[in-house]
Amino acid sequence: MTLSPQVVNLVYLIAATLFVFGLKGLTHPRTAVRGNLLGALGMLLAVVVTLLHKDIVTYKYIVAGFVVGGVIGAVLAMKIAMTAMPQLVAVFNGFGGGASTLVAGAALIETQMTPGIPPSLQMTVSTVASGLIGAVTFWGSMIAFGKLQGLVTERPVRYKGEQVVKIVLLLISLYLGYLIVQDPYQTTNYWILVAVSSVLGVLLVIPIGGADMPVVIALLNSYSGLAAAATGFVLNNNVLIISGSLVGASGVILTNIMCKAMNRSLANVLFGGFGEVQESAAADDIYEGKVKATSPEEVAMLLDGARRVVIVPGYGMAVAQAQHAVRDLFHLLESRGVEVEFAIHPVAGRMPGHMNVLLAEADIPYDKLKEMDEINPTFPQTDVVIVLGANDVVNPLAKTDPNSPIAGMPILEVDKAKTVVVIKRSLSPGFAGIPNPLFAADNTLMLFGDAKKMVQELIAAIKEM
Amino acid sequence: MVDFVTVLTIFVLAIFVGFEVITKVPPILHTPLMSGSNAISGITIIGAIISAGTQYTTLTTTLGFLAVVFATINVVGGFLVTHRMLEMFKRKD
């Protein structure tokens, strides 16, 4: 059966519409599941109608690709631990970008089959864009995955003249692109372009530190969309262009939100090398004689008299896999009539929304998860704040010290609560590499230890009362 | 040239639609938004299918096959993991 191009394009239009409705569904937790299913339905329609394309002569390789990719994708998606979600998203971004590069490359080679009809300028320019962006996305994502998985150092890798190296690589890529546009039949240039862009992708992400990963992942997300859109220009295919630009826009919005939440520009995140180890001499002055250590029993007594408790989770909670213990603490406190809420900083964790996913996994109702702007005014009426593996996002220096690397970053103003309990292994600095005066504040108690173990001991102590 | 302007128009308008829709996604759903939108960017799968199925040359078929694998991981994995996450956000009664 073959379909006329009009019918095919109509079905593609329906698919694109379903993608838009799908994304619209994601605006509320109640409609989100259906939204995602609508998106998947759109994809299914687009794939089925494409399988009926008149030029397809064999299904062998297509089916083989479906089976291999489908099994890998399904196993990854079903087996992955929620704490490893940032890595997985990074990997998926990478594969999307990689696929775009390969498709554009194949399309370029196919133009050689009809030497009489040279490829249009639109096609060659967009092929170059697809090759460049796709390769950067693929290798950048692989490095991001490596960093999040602990295979590549989380610290920024810096070297002398690194900005120059990156600019030179970009210029070489653009020059190769120019050559391809000039003479599309020299397809070797395309693969050299892909190779150079791959190196560029590695070098762009490797100098970025672990806590800046939310920005990087959002940006790579945007790139994977743009690569798909560029491939759409290569193939003159509307559904690719529409879907690609939807995803591109989504990534840009998230990137912007993440940058704002750190009061830093995108250029600063990408090229600033934030999070290099900086020795701070001031740490001793700030902490000396002022830090008060406490015990689970003491905190249990504090919680016993509390009416309102706010828990502030950070990356430390994810590392310690403490979300289920936190859920138990949440239920225990609620059963004793305490009002408990969670304060979520936009950049807590390693990707946008990381903390929300972990807490949702532990069955904590989403209406208990509060955004920064919503919860900040409530801290003065809060009896106890429990800071669990968060550091820079509660550092008051952001507001008081204009020379601090985190100056101007919006923070959770936990220091305004009556008592702050910080559960942390030691006084070591957070990602920004600076001491945190909160730990030495009069109303702060430090509960030193592993997040999960301390929460469990806290639960035991409350139950014994 | 007319063709190019038409597809460019679609591109620009779709970006506006994207901005309008996605600005309304609340922060608690940002991770599913990323994985879900990422699955949508796996739409390159349709280009991959054609490259893998047309058999112009061994090279294009190989590239097409690899692209189908990559894009299928992206699509299947992306929608599934998003579904898994969103199920957790459903209100427990």
Interface residues (C-beta under 8 A of the other chain):
Chain A: A15 A16 F19 V20 G22 L23 K24 L26 T27 H28 P29 R30 A32 V33 G35 N36 L37 G39 A40 G42 M43 A46 V47 T50 L51 H53 D55 I56 V57 T58 Y59 Y61 I62 A64 G65 F66 V68 G69 G70 I72 G73 A74 L76 A77 M78 I80 M82 M85 L88 V89 F92 N93 F95 G96 G98 A99 S100 L102 V103 G105 A106 A107 I109 E110 M113 S120 L121 Q122 I217 A218 N221 S224 G225 A227 A228 A229 T231 G232 F233 V234 L235 N236 N237 N238 V239 L240 I241 I242 S243 G244 S245 L246 V247 G248 A249 S250 G251 I253 L254 I257 I344 P346 M351 P352 G353 H354 N356 V357 A360 E361 D363 P365 Y366 L369 E371
Chain B: D3 F4 V7 I10 F11 V12 A14 I15 V17 G18 F19 V21 I22 T23 K24 V25 P26 P27 I28 L29 H30 T31 P32 L33 M34 S35 G36 S37 N38 A39 I40 S41 G42 I43 T44 I45 I46 G47 A48 I49 I50 S51 A52 G53 T54 Q55 Y56 T57 L59 T60 T61 L63 G64 F65 L66 A67 V68 V69 F70 A71 T72 I73 N74 V75 V76 G77 G78 F79 L80 V81 T82 H83 R84 M85 L86 E87 M88 F89 K90 R91 K92
